[in-house]
Amino acid sequence: MDIDQELRQGIECQRAGRLGDALLHYRLVLAHDPTNLDALNLMSVLALTAGDGATAAALASSAIEQQPDWFMSYLNLGNALQSLDRVDDAIDAFQKSITLHPDSAE
């Protein structure tokens, strides 16, 4: 399996609004590489879009474990925690994201 190809297909599906198809591609990636940072973060976004903040937070936390210096994982975690009304924890995650990448528009 070509992991990069699966990720690209997942992203294309996500952009086209075919979220179920995107999820299938990301799951395939994680089945072959359970620590794939991109798939973890993209699935976190999908979970949050589906209203599952707990799963989104768990996926973002897994991504942070894999690469603790990538700001986007903290941003995803902050969004997930905010959806769970864990405001103080969300603020901490957002602050970490800003610290890691202060010039990011996100």
N, C-alpha and C positions, 0 to 999 in steps of 0.2 A: 504494500500500500504506500502511496505517495502522500505523506502527511501534509506537505505544503499544498498539494493539489486539493486535498480534502478541506483544508482551512479556507482556501480560495473559494471553493464551491459553497462552503458554509456562509462565508461573507457575502457572496453574490445572492444567495437565497435570503439572507437576513435583509440585505438592502432592498430586495424585491418584495419583502413582506411575507415571504414563505418561511415563517419562523419554525414550523415543525420540521421542514426539510433542513433548515440550518442546524437545528438541534441534532438531527440524525448525523450530519457530517461531523459536528463537534464531538459527539459521543464516539464515533468511529476513531477520531484522532485520539481521544482519551483512552480508548480501549487498547491502542497500540503504544501510547505514551501518556500514562496517567499524570505526569507532571508538566504537560505542555501548557506553558504560560498563556499563550494566545487562546487556546481552547477554553481554559479555565475562566479567563476574563470574559470572553465572548458569551460563554454559557451563563455567566453571572448576569450579564446584561439581559439575556433572554429570560432568565428566571425572574428578574425584577420586572421586566415588561409584562410577564404573565401574572404578576402580583404575588410572587413567592419570595418575599424579602429574606426569609430564613435561609432558603437554598442559595439565593444570590450572595448573602453574607458568607456562607460556608465556602462557596466557590472562590470568592474574592480572597478569603482568608487562606485558602489553599494556594492561590497564586502568590500571595505575599510570602508564604513559607518557601516557595520555590525561588523567588527573587525579591527580597525585602527592600530593594532600592528602586523599584519601578513604581512611579507615581500613580499610574493608571489603576493599579490594583487597589491602592488606598482610596482613590476616587470612587471606584465601584463599591468598595466596602462602605464608604461614607454614605453613598446613595442608598444602599441596602439597609444600613442601620437607621437612616432617617425614615425609611418607609416603615420600620418597625417601632417608630417613636422612641428610639434610643438616641436621643438628641445629643447628649454629652459625648457618647461614644462616636457618633457621626462627626461631631466637631473635631474630635481628636484625629480621626481618619482623614478628614479634609485638611487639617493643619499639617499632617505628615505629608500628604500629597503636595501641598503648596511648598513645604520645605524642600522636598525632593526636586520639584520642578516649578520654581516661582514664576517663570515666564509663560507657562502653559495657559492657553485660552480656556481650557476645560476647568 
